[in-house]
Amino acid sequence: MSYEPGSPECRSLIDAKENILNAMSSLNRIQEADHIRSQLLNIYNELEELHELRRNQENSKA
């Protein structure tokens, strides 16, 4: 991700999303992990929603 964080909260969300992506990538080699990858994708999407809200809040302050 090349997005430059605007706040510590954004940095934390970016880090969390990157960690989820890394976990999903690691699980790609395990066939029995489809359900776990699906759950991680849902968590990633929730984090993305939080990040979008945070970006909008920061942009409205500027």
ChimeraX commands (.cxc) that place a marker at each C-alpha (Angstrom):
marker #1 position 0.00,0.00,0.00 radius 0.5
marker #1 position 1.36,3.37,-0.94 radius 0.5
marker #1 position -1.13,5.45,1.05 radius 0.5
marker #1 position 0.55,7.90,3.41 radius 0.5
marker #1 position -1.27,7.90,6.75 radius 0.5
marker #1 position -2.71,11.15,8.03 radius 0.5
marker #1 position -2.90,10.14,11.68 radius 0.5
marker #1 position -1.77,7.46,14.10 radius 0.5
marker #1 position -5.23,5.90,13.77 radius 0.5
marker #1 position -4.85,5.63,10.00 radius 0.5
marker #1 position -1.39,4.13,10.40 radius 0.5
marker #1 position -2.80,1.52,12.77 radius 0.5
marker #1 position -5.59,0.66,10.36 radius 0.5
marker #1 position -3.15,0.39,7.45 radius 0.5
marker #1 position -0.88,-1.88,9.52 radius 0.5
marker #1 position -3.81,-4.07,10.54 radius 0.5
marker #1 position -4.99,-4.41,6.94 radius 0.5
marker #1 position -1.47,-5.32,5.78 radius 0.5
marker #1 position -1.25,-7.96,8.51 radius 0.5
marker #1 position -4.58,-9.45,7.42 radius 0.5
marker #1 position -3.36,-9.58,3.81 radius 0.5
marker #1 position -0.17,-11.32,4.92 radius 0.5
marker #1 position -2.16,-13.87,6.91 radius 0.5
marker #1 position -4.44,-14.54,3.96 radius 0.5
marker #1 position -1.43,-14.99,1.69 radius 0.5
marker #1 position 0.14,-17.46,4.10 radius 0.5
marker #1 position -3.08,-19.46,4.22 radius 0.5
marker #1 position -3.27,-19.75,0.42 radius 0.5
marker #1 position -1.05,-22.83,0.67 radius 0.5
marker #1 position -3.50,-24.61,2.98 radius 0.5
marker #1 position -6.55,-26.06,1.24 radius 0.5
marker #1 position -8.49,-26.57,4.46 radius 0.5
marker #1 position -8.24,-22.88,5.33 radius 0.5
marker #1 position -10.93,-21.55,2.98 radius 0.5
marker #1 position -13.27,-20.68,5.85 radius 0.5
marker #1 position -10.52,-18.87,7.73 radius 0.5
marker #1 position -9.54,-16.89,4.63 radius 0.5
marker #1 position -13.19,-15.93,4.20 radius 0.5
marker #1 position -13.37,-14.69,7.78 radius 0.5
marker #1 position -10.15,-12.74,7.34 radius 0.5
marker #1 position -11.53,-11.14,4.19 radius 0.5
marker #1 position -14.61,-10.03,6.13 radius 0.5
marker #1 position -12.38,-8.55,8.83 radius 0.5
marker #1 position -10.25,-6.82,6.19 radius 0.5
marker #1 position -13.39,-5.28,4.67 radius 0.5
marker #1 position -14.53,-4.05,8.09 radius 0.5
marker #1 position -11.12,-2.47,8.66 radius 0.5
marker #1 position -11.33,-0.84,5.24 radius 0.5
marker #1 position -14.70,0.66,6.17 radius 0.5
marker #1 position -13.24,2.04,9.41 radius 0.5
marker #1 position -10.28,3.42,7.49 radius 0.5
marker #1 position -12.56,5.11,4.97 radius 0.5
marker #1 position -14.55,6.71,7.79 radius 0.5
marker #1 position -11.33,7.91,9.40 radius 0.5
marker #1 position -10.04,9.36,6.10 radius 0.5
marker #1 position -13.34,11.18,5.58 radius 0.5
marker #1 position -13.19,12.62,9.11 radius 0.5
marker #1 position -9.64,13.84,8.56 radius 0.5
marker #1 position -10.45,15.30,5.14 radius 0.5
marker #1 position -13.42,17.21,6.56 radius 0.5
marker #1 position -11.16,18.83,9.17 radius 0.5
marker #1 position -8.75,20.12,6.52 radius 0.5
marker link #1:1,2 radius 0.2
marker link #1:2,3 radius 0.2
marker link #1:3,4 radius 0.2
marker link #1:4,5 radius 0.2
marker link #1:5,6 radius 0.2
marker link #1:6,7 radius 0.2
marker link #1:7,8 radius 0.2
marker link #1:8,9 radius 0.2
marker link #1:9,10 radius 0.2
marker link #1:10,11 radius 0.2
marker link #1:11,12 radius 0.2
marker link #1:12,13 radius 0.2
marker link #1:13,14 radius 0.2
marker link #1:14,15 radius 0.2
marker link #1:15,16 radius 0.2
marker link #1:16,17 radius 0.2
marker link #1:17,18 radius 0.2
marker link #1:18,19 radius 0.2
marker link #1:19,20 radius 0.2
marker link #1:20,21 radius 0.2
marker link #1:21,22 radius 0.2
marker link #1:22,23 radius 0.2
marker link #1:23,24 radius 0.2
marker link #1:24,25 radius 0.2
marker link #1:25,26 radius 0.2
marker link #1:26,27 radius 0.2
marker link #1:27,28 radius 0.2
marker link #1:28,29 radius 0.2
marker link #1:29,30 radius 0.2
marker link #1:30,31 radius 0.2
marker link #1:31,32 radius 0.2
marker link #1:32,33 radius 0.2
marker link #1:33,34 radius 0.2
marker link #1:34,35 radius 0.2
marker link #1:35,36 radius 0.2
marker link #1:36,37 radius 0.2
marker link #1:37,38 radius 0.2
marker link #1:38,39 radius 0.2
marker link #1:39,40 radius 0.2
marker link #1:40,41 radius 0.2
marker link #1:41,42 radius 0.2
marker link #1:42,43 radius 0.2
marker link #1:43,44 radius 0.2
marker link #1:44,45 radius 0.2
marker link #1:45,46 radius 0.2
marker link #1:46,47 radius 0.2
marker link #1:47,48 radius 0.2
marker link #1:48,49 radius 0.2
marker link #1:49,50 radius 0.2
marker link #1:50,51 radius 0.2
marker link #1:51,52 radius 0.2
marker link #1:52,53 radius 0.2
marker link #1:53,54 radius 0.2
marker link #1:54,55 radius 0.2
marker link #1:55,56 radius 0.2
marker link #1:56,57 radius 0.2
marker link #1:57,58 radius 0.2
marker link #1:58,59 radius 0.2
marker link #1:59,60 radius 0.2
marker link #1:60,61 radius 0.2
marker link #1:61,62 radius 0.2
view
